[in-house]
Amino acid sequence: MVRTPLTPEERERGERLGALLREARGPRSMVEVAAAAGLSAETLRKIETGRAPTPAFFTVAALAATLGLSMDDLLRRCAATAAAPAPAPS
């Protein structure tokens, strides 16, 4: 099965998710957080660096629970869009 290439917006959303998770992890090690969420450290590393910009829902839910994050807050913060482009001159 061939996967459809990600759009730039999907990549940006994945980068925002990674940054939010990295920030929430704080001083805890990647190995510690990944193990608590039932993931491999490599999976968490890929998500945090944006190399896995569209992780499975249950992966994100497990990380959110481990890090004490609300799924609603994650969605709101990750779905935030960049400023709209300026209208074309008439």
ZINOR-V648546 format. One line per field, one symbol per residue. psi: psi as a letter, one per 30 degrees, with the letter a starting at -180 (. if undefined). A space follows every 50 residues. Layout:
psi = ???
//
This chain:
psi = kkkkkkleeeeeeeeeeeeeeeeeebfkleeeeeeefglleeeeeeeefg fifillefeeeeeeeefhkkeeeeeeeffkllkklkkkk.
//
